[in-house]
Amino acid sequence: QVQLVESGGGSVQAGGSLKLSCVASDDAFSSVCMAWFRQAPGREREGVAAIRTNVGNTWYTYSVKGRFTISQEGAKNSVYLQLNSLKPEDTAMYYCAASSTCSVLNRESQYNFWGQGTQVTVST
């Protein structure tokens, strides 16, 4: 069973930056797509950014375009999310997800491996 381990969350003031990391436990795991989702209290989980690992195609939800950057460095089993110009509305639990097969980057149902989440809190 592949496990995804996230790190890098924390508390920052508005305008600050964080970098989230996600690494799959199984070195033999080769994902096709990896993504970040987030869930704020009282709200549904939403896709934030995703990347197709073999070609590097990316997708971002509108509210984070120009502020967040998803990337993979080296192995296909790791993904990062650089969060810049953070806003209080970005406060949420951020989850890493991976899919061994995917057709649409932002389709939540296709992601079959999930991390435990890392909390991001942005204060005014």
C-alpha positions as CSV (number, residue, x, y, z in Angstrom):
1,Q,0.0,0.0,0.0
2,V,1.5,3.3,-1.1
3,Q,1.5,6.0,1.6
4,L,1.8,9.7,0.9
5,V,3.6,11.8,3.5
6,E,3.0,15.6,3.4
7,S,5.1,18.2,5.2
8,G,5.7,22.0,5.1
9,G,2.4,23.3,6.5
10,G,2.4,26.0,9.2
11,S,1.1,29.4,10.3
12,V,2.0,32.5,8.4
13,Q,0.8,36.1,8.0
14,A,-1.1,37.2,4.9
15,G,1.4,37.8,2.1
16,G,3.7,35.1,3.3
17,S,4.9,31.9,1.7
18,L,5.1,28.2,2.4
19,K,6.3,25.2,0.5
20,L,4.4,21.9,0.9
21,S,6.1,18.6,0.1
22,C,4.6,15.2,-0.6
23,V,6.6,12.0,-1.0
24,A,5.3,8.5,-1.7
25,S,6.6,5.8,0.6
26,D,7.0,3.2,-2.2
27,D,10.0,4.0,-4.4
28,A,8.6,1.7,-7.0
29,F,5.4,3.7,-7.2
30,S,5.1,5.7,-10.4
31,S,2.2,8.0,-10.4
32,V,0.6,9.4,-13.6
33,C,-0.9,12.4,-11.8
34,M,-0.3,14.0,-8.5
35,A,-2.4,16.8,-7.0
36,W,-3.0,18.9,-4.0
37,F,-6.5,19.3,-2.6
38,R,-7.6,21.4,0.4
39,Q,-10.5,21.5,2.8
40,A,-11.4,24.4,5.0
41,P,-13.7,23.9,8.1
42,G,-17.3,23.6,7.0
43,R,-16.5,23.5,3.3
44,E,-16.1,20.7,0.8
45,R,-12.7,19.5,-0.3
46,E,-11.5,21.3,-3.5
47,G,-8.8,20.7,-5.9
48,V,-6.0,23.3,-5.8
49,A,-3.4,22.1,-8.3
50,A,-2.4,19.0,-10.2
51,I,0.4,17.8,-12.5
52,R,0.6,15.0,-15.0
53,T,4.0,13.6,-14.1
54,N,5.1,12.2,-17.4
55,V,4.7,15.4,-19.4
56,G,4.5,18.1,-16.8
57,N,1.1,19.4,-17.7
58,T,-0.4,21.4,-14.8
59,W,-3.8,22.6,-13.7
60,Y,-4.7,25.2,-11.1
61,T,-8.0,26.3,-9.6
62,Y,-8.7,29.9,-10.5
63,S,-8.3,31.4,-7.0
64,V,-4.6,30.3,-6.8
65,K,-3.4,31.0,-10.3
66,G,-0.3,33.1,-10.2
67,R,0.3,32.5,-6.5
68,F,0.8,28.8,-6.2
69,T,3.1,26.5,-8.2
70,I,3.0,22.8,-8.4
71,S,6.2,21.0,-9.3
72,Q,7.9,17.6,-9.2
73,E,11.6,17.4,-8.6
74,G,13.4,14.2,-9.6
75,A,11.4,11.1,-9.0
76,K,7.8,10.9,-10.1
77,N,6.7,9.9,-6.6
78,S,7.2,13.4,-5.1
79,V,5.4,16.6,-5.6
80,Y,5.7,20.1,-4.2
81,L,3.4,23.1,-3.9
82,Q,4.9,26.5,-3.5
83,L,2.4,28.9,-1.9
84,N,3.1,32.6,-2.3
85,S,1.1,35.7,-1.5
86,L,-1.0,33.7,0.9
87,K,-4.4,35.0,1.9
88,P,-6.6,34.1,5.0
89,E,-9.0,32.3,2.6
90,D,-6.2,29.9,1.8
91,T,-6.4,28.5,5.4
92,A,-7.2,24.8,5.1
93,M,-5.9,21.3,5.5
94,Y,-4.0,20.5,2.4
95,Y,-3.9,17.0,1.1
96,C,-1.6,15.3,-1.4
97,A,-3.1,12.8,-3.8
98,A,-1.8,10.5,-6.4
99,S,-3.3,8.5,-9.2
100,S,-1.8,5.6,-11.1
101,T,-4.2,6.3,-13.9
102,C,-5.9,9.6,-14.7
103,S,-7.7,11.2,-17.5
104,V,-8.7,14.6,-16.1
105,L,-6.2,16.3,-13.8
106,N,-8.7,17.9,-11.4
107,R,-11.1,14.9,-11.1
108,E,-11.0,14.0,-7.4
109,S,-12.5,10.5,-7.9
110,Q,-9.6,9.2,-9.9
111,Y,-7.0,9.8,-7.1
112,N,-6.7,6.6,-5.3
113,F,-3.9,7.4,-2.8
114,W,-4.2,10.2,-0.3
115,G,-2.0,11.7,2.4
116,Q,-3.1,12.6,6.0
117,G,-2.9,16.3,5.3
118,T,-0.9,19.3,6.5
119,Q,-2.4,22.3,8.0
120,V,-1.9,25.8,6.5
121,T,-3.1,28.7,8.5
122,V,-2.9,32.3,7.2
123,S,-3.6,35.2,9.6
124,T,-4.4,38.8,8.8
